[in-house]
């Protein structure tokens, strides 16, 4: 094992995970502390992935690199340690990470921030792990785009009506935030691609969005759900609420309503759960997440903070409940952790603050010129909602704003380039509940939080 020491005698702050919470904790600490604290950000990739824009990557609108902000953008005073966390010694206050070459690197800490995020949630449904495609990483977004185009290209060449129908049928399981956006953007992508193939003229493109819940996006405002339902239904999407998948095979999926749907495309967006490493810490848990107080510290361990999807943060606006697993909470919690750690060293604010949020509303991109949004409680749809949605994402992105805006503008002006990239093979993106072990696996591992 290689020791990875900190420099000098400055307090050592280690942040485990560079998702929404970890990245913003590191960036805020870097700005507050500068040369007063030694801050290390540990993650198996060298970028912060802005998950809400992955559907635009799949749709071929955005270059994958534009939704990946280099961790160097967290600030020069934040040191990035490339590696996956393998062990945390709470008593010895040491964290161990495995780098891409398989070397173990250990580092001590005075304060630890657990921001390991979440992974795909798997349900005990036969065949799902073998035949479904997840949606939590750049690799999966790129692979799904290739897969959708490949199905249409093969269908165009087939003389078998049954095969053509199956390859032109797409099933999305999970009608939450992510599943709804993936279905919306994917449906428009396949329409554009099919129109360019004479052999698919008149061929039905069947998209089915399935969820056991009684409505789309049950975690959001019912008015947003109603807008999304109206838009997708008008496009011909089949919305099956109160329905689940009983089993999946190479040839299709069996639904709980009795229908067997022949398909080669099962897209799994059921939800997420905290990274398995969180449970291995052996600390008190609540709903599968680390128990923390309103200051985001772990009871009995004032040196440990937790935030984002890894933490069960008390919702002070709704006593007795915890905050949802969304990017909006994660960003704010990460910044608050930074402020509270800095305050404990007399830096920045004079005292710690409790986490209390104000709901700013949500935005849902439905592809094309359509979206649903409720900024500050104001219900919007269609073009006004689209403008708010894209404006929100641009403001939330820490880097690459001009590149993203340019790609959006070019998509309006120029025909979309619809070709398979071929960089990611199906076997490289298994639907797994574990996080990537090291950066090279990000090109082949199941890596959104809502915004």
Beta strands, then each sheet from edge to edge (+ up, - down):
strand 1: 2-3
strand 2: 11-16
strand 3: 37-43
strand 4: 47-49
strand 5: 68-70
strand 6: 78-82
strand 7: 84-89
strand 8: 94-98
strand 9: 104-108
strand 10: 111-114
strand 11: 118-120
strand 12: 132-133
strand 13: 169-173
strand 14: 206-211
strand 15: 238-241
strand 16: 245-249
strand 17: 252-255
strand 18: 260-262
strand 19: 265-268
strand 20: 272-274
strand 21: 285-286
strand 22: 289-291
strand 23: 297-298
strand 24: 301-306
strand 25: 311-312
strand 26: 363-365
strand 27: 371-373
strand 28: 380-381
sheet 1: 1+ 9+ 8- 7+
sheet 2: 6+ 3+ 2+ 10+ 24+ 23-
sheet 3: 4+ 5-
sheet 4: 11+ 20-
sheet 5: 12+ 19+ 13+ 14+ 15+
sheet 6: 16+ 17- 18+
sheet 7: 21+ 22- 25-
sheet 8: 26+ 27- 28+
end
